[in-house]
Amino acid sequence: MFRKWHLFTPGPVPVAPEVLLAGARPTPHHRLPEFSAVLTEIREDLKKLFQTERPVFFFASSGTGAMEAAVANLFSPGERVLVVCGGKFGERWGEIAEAYGLFPLYLHVPWGEAVSPETVERALAQDPEIKAVLLQAHETSTGVKHPVKEIAQVAHRAGALVVVDAISALGVYPLPMDAWELDVVVAGSQKSLALPPGLSFLALSERAWERVETSRSPRYYFDLRREWKAYQKETTAYTPAVSLLLSLRESLRLVRELGLPRLFAHYALVSRACREGVSALGLEIFPQVPCEALTVVKLPEGLDGGALTKLLRRRYGVVMAGGQGKLKGKVVRITHMGYQSPLEVVLALSALELGLSELGWPVKMGAGVARALEIIRDKAEEVYA
């Protein structure tokens, strides 16, 4: 009875009670006018979140489904795309491209480093047949943040589209689709929207939509042409995830009331507090250019990350994410997304200190917590007033 779970994984994330309750209401029929009104409200709020005037589509899938929808609808077998590959999710872009018969050119970036626009520009210049650049706004497996705006400019000068996986970035920091002329932006429900998993989103520029009309890739459920016809009739092509959409409407209402600037300021504050708290413990932040969605901590040599996350989960109910791929056992990932107050970061750092100490690493107990509290104290009135 004393066990309370604290979720610090980069998806799923903690969900607000009112959002959960919205999805627990009686399920309406999805073809009635009343539900069309719900869809219209959701779609308008999604456009504000994406900061676009373009329609935003959604599917009953994880974010990977929207990534696949982007590839299936924009390209034809045999076409070449440039894949920025600096982590597990960069690899996923390439795997999806290969599954659809594309020829991905991999631009490998050391894990933890951001790709430079100049590197992308050189790669595009070497192969004028490249149709698009596929990348992450930030690579969740490493915590690194890529210069999306600058890469979009480089891609457009070369006549290529830019397709952005913003699954754990949208709603965390400014990523204005229209202002930055991003051609495709992909997102998921179990990240900053603080929903259960099961919804994915994508929006396309006019330039990208022209590709949809000419793509020769096979598609059925993820066919955006079918979805656009349904969109114009204020419905969906197939049965949507009705309960999740009711929760989404509530989540988007909370975002609308809070406002994007305040939401971005919250993430900027808690991520800074966590990073500086980690540094105060004598630990390193893994990525060179860290994002605001999560903090990726490089663990001391010889300390097993798997043992650390297992200890925190079993003894204290604190669930953090370990490393993926070549980072397995070497880092711990602490998310800041979802239904979290600024003091959640204090709890996360407390748990980290406890775990490190119990595994024998010499940690000055309270040092990380003290630094995080100082950061929060100095900015709380500005951010949360």
N, C-alpha and C positions, 0 to 999 in steps of 0.2 A: 504493500500500500504506500510505501515511501518512495517508490520509483516513479519519476516523472521524466518523460522523454523530451529531449531538446534536440531539434533537428537543425544541423548546420551543413547539410549536403547541398550541392548545386542543382538540386532537382531530384525528387520532390522537395518542396520548401514548406515552411509553416503556412497554414491557411487560416484566415480570420474566421471567427465563429459565424459572423453574419453572411459571409460568402458560402460557407458550408451549409448553413440553414437555407439559403436561397435555393441550393440544389436539392434540398430534401423536401421541397414543396411538391404537391401533386403534379404529376407529369402531364402537361397539356398536349393536345394533338398538334403535330408540327405543320399541318396543312390549314389550320384555321386562321382567320384574319387576326385574331388576338396574338397568335405567335408571330405572324408577319410583322406586327408592331414591335415585338421584342427584337426580331432580327434587324429591323430598321434602326432601332436605338443602338444596338450593338455595333452595327456597321459604321454608323456615324462616329461613335466613340473610338472605334478602332482606327479610323482615319485620323483622328486627333492624336492618338497615341503614336501612330506611324509618322505623323506630321506630313500628311499627303492629302491631295485631292483625289487621288486614284482609289478605285474600289479595293477593299481588302477581303480576300477569300479565306475561308477556314475549312478545315477537314477534321474528322474524328480520327486523329492519329497523333503519334508523338511528333516532335519537331522534325524528325528524320523523314516523315511522310511529306512534309512541305518541301524539304530539300529535294526529295525524289520528284515531287510535282514540278518543281522549277526546272529540273533537268529534262523531264519527259516532255514538258510543254514548250521549251525554248529551242531545243536542239534536235538535230537529225543524226542518225548513225553515220559515223565516219568523220564528223566534224571535230575540230580541235579546240580544246579549252585549256586555259592556264589555271592550275590548281596550286594555291599557296598552301604548302604542307609544313606546318610547324607544330603538329600535335595530333592527337587521336581524331579530332573532328575535321581537321584539314584532310587527313587520310580518308575520312568518310566521303567527302566531296569526290575524291578520286575514285573510290569504290563504286559510288552511284554512277558516275560518268562512264566507267568501264562496263557496268551492267547494262547500260543503254547503248553500247556500241560506239561510244565516243573515243577519241584519242586524247587523253589528258597529258599535258606536259607539266610535270611536277616541278614546282619551284620550292626546293627544300630549304627550310629556314631552321637553324639550330633551335631546339626546344628552349623556350624562355626568352627568345629574341623576337622583336617585331620585324616584319618585312619592310624594306625601304621602298618608297615609290620609285627610286632610281633603278633598283633591281628589277622591279616589275616592268618598267619602261624598256629596259634592255632586253628582257625576255620577249616582250611583245614586238620589238623592232626586229628580232632575229627570226620571227615566224609570223608573217602578216596574215596567215590563214587562221589565226586564233580568233574565235568568235566571242569569247568572254573570259573574264577573270573570276574565279570562284574562290572565296575566302571567308574567314570568320571576322566578325567585328572584333571579337576577342576569342582567343582559344581557351576554352574552359578547362582543358586538361592541364594547361600550363599557367593560366592566369594572365597571359600576355595580351596586350591591346594593340591592334593594328591600326595604321593611319588610313582609315577607310575613305575619308574625304579626298585626300591627296591621291590615293590609288584610283578612285573613280575618275578624277581629272586625267590621269595618265591613260587609263583605259579608253576613255572617250576620244582622246587625241589620236589613239591608234585605231579607232573605229570598232572597239570591242565593248561589250556590255560589262557591267560589274554586278555580280550576284553575291549578296551578303547574307551569311548565316548570322542572324542577330538573336538566336534563340535565347541566349542568356545575357543579351545586351540591351534589347529593346526595353525602354522604361527604366533603365538603370543610369544612363548618361545620355546627353544629347546625341541623337542620330537622325537628324531631319531628312527624311527620304527625298522630298522635293527640292529642298534648298541645296542639298549635296548632289542631286541628280543621280541617286542610286537607282539602278534599273530593277533589281529584285531585292526585297527584304523579306527574310524568313524569320518566324518567331514561334514560340511554344508556350503552352499554358502554365507549366509547372515551374516557372522562373519568376521574373519580377511581377507578373500578374497575380502571383500567389494563389494559384488554383491547383486542384489535383491534376495529375497527368491526363492526357487524352485529347487535347485540342492543339492543332497547329494552324499557323497563319502565314499568308504571303500576299504581298502587294507587288504589282508590276508597273513600270513606267510605260508610257505610250510606245516608246522605242522597243521595249521588251515585248509588248503585246503584239507588235507586228511579227515577231518571231513565232508567237503562238499560232498564228494563222498559217504559217508555212512549215512548221515542224512535221517531220515524217515519223517521229517516234510513236510506238504504240502506247495507248493510254485509255483508260476507261473511267475508273472511279476518280482518278486525279485529273480528269480532262477539264481544263479551265474554260473551254468553250461551252461545255454543258453548264458549268457553274455560273457563267456570265448570263446565260439565257435565264436561268432560275433567279439569279440576283435581280435582274430587271423586273421580275414578277414578284419580288419581295418574298422569295422562298428559297429552297435549296434543291439541288438536283436529286439528292438522295436523303434518306432519313438522317437527320443530324443528331449529335449527342445532346439531346434536349436538356437534361438536367445540368450538364456542364455549362451549357449556354446560359441557363438561368443564373448559375454562379458567376459566369463571366460578366453578365450584365451588372451584377452587384459589384464585382471587382472594378469594372470600368467606371462605375458611378463613384466609387471611393477615389479612384485616380483623378477623375474629373473634378471632384470637390477639393482635393488636395492641390491639384495643379502640378504640371510637369516640373516647373522650376524647383518647387519645394521637394518633390520626390527625388530629383537629381541631387539636390543639396544634401538630403538625408543620406543617400548612398555615398556621396563624396566624404561626408563626415565619418560615418561608421567605418568605411574602408581605410581611411587615413588613421583613425584611432586604432584599428586592428594592426595595421602595418607598423605603426610606431610602437605599439605595445609589444609586438613580436621582436622588433629591433632592440627594445629595452631589455629583453631577455637574453640578448646576445646571439639571436638567431638571424638568418638571412631570409629575405624575401626572394623567391625563386625567379620570377620574371624580371627582366630589365625594365620593361614598361608595363607596370601592373594595371589591371582594370579595376573597376569599382564593385563588380559583382561578387567577387570572392577574393580571399587572400590565400595565396599558395606559399606555404612555409617550407623552406629547405631544412631538412632535419639533420642533426649532427651526425658525422661519420660514425658508423657502427650502431646507430640506433634504428631499430626496425619499425618502420611506419605502420606496418600491419599490426604489430604488437601494441603500438600506441593507440590506434583507433579501436582495437578490440578491447583494451583495458578501459578506455573512456566509455565505450558503449555498455559493457557488461557491469561495470562497477558504479558508474555515475549516470547512465542513461543519456550521455552526450554522444550524438552521432555526427562524426565528421567524415569526410571523404578522404581516401588515400590516393596515391598516385596511380596513373594509368600507363600502360605500355612500359616504356623505358624508365618511367618515373615511379614505378611500383615499389613501395617500401621506402622511397627516398623523400617524399613530401607528404604533407597533410594539407588538405584544402578546407577552408572555413568559409562558408557562404554568408553573404549579407542580404540575400534576396528573401522576399516573402514577408510574412507577418512578423516583423521584428521591430522592437523598440531599440533606441540607441544603447540601452543597457544590456542587450543580448550579447554584444561584443565583449562586455566585461565578463559575463558568464563563460563565454567561449575561451577567453584568455585564462580565466581561473582554472578551467578544466585542463587546458594545455599545460599550465604550470604544474598542476597536480600530477598529470600523467608523466610528464618529463621527469619530475622528481622521483616518482615511484619506480621508474625504469632506470634510475641511477644516474641521470644526467644532472650535473650541479647547476641548479637554477635558483636564482634569488627570488624566493616566493614573494609575490605581490608587486614585483617590479613592472611587469607588463600591464597589470591591472591599473597600477598607479598612473602610468603614462597615458593609457587610454582614457581614464577618468579626467585627466587634465585637458586632453583634447576636447572631450565632450563638454566639459564645464565651460571652456572658453568660447565654444561655438553654439551651445544649446539655445540660447536666447535668440540668436540670429536665425537659426534653422527652424526651431520648433515654436516660436512665439505665435 
